[in-house]
Amino acid sequence: MTEYIFAYHGGKPPETPEEGAVVMQRWQDWLTGLGDGVVNPGNPVGPSKTVGNGGVSDGGGANPLSGFTIVRADSIDAAIALTEGCPHLDEGTIEVAELIVMPT
C-alpha cells in the first residue's frame, strides 16, 4: 500500500471549550474509523512563514496549511474516500497527495 498525506487548509479553532470537546471527539471517532489506514494521525499546525529565494513572508500564502494526517491506501481514489466524514470538511478543504518514497 501507498502512503498519502492529507494536508488540511482553512478551518477555524473552536470558540468554546465545550465546542472543542465535541470537535475533538469527532476527530477521534473519524480517525478510529480509519483503523490500520492511519500511519500518523498528525496534528494541527500554528502560524507559518513562507521561505523563498526572495526572502520570508508571514502567513503561509493564500491557502495556509492548518494540519496534516498520513494514511495508507491502495490508490489515491481510495485515500480520497477515507476523507469522508472528516470533521475538517465542515470548515475547510483537504489536499490529498501521494508520499513518494525516495531511494536511499
PyMOL commands that set and color helices and strands:
alter all, ss='L'
color gray80, all
select helices_A, chain A and resi 17-33+35-37+76-82+87-90
alter helices_A, ss='H'
color red, helices_A
select strands_A, chain A and resi 2-10+38-44+49-52+55-58+65-73+92-98
alter strands_A, ss='S'
color yellow, strands_A
deselect
rebuild
show_as cartoon
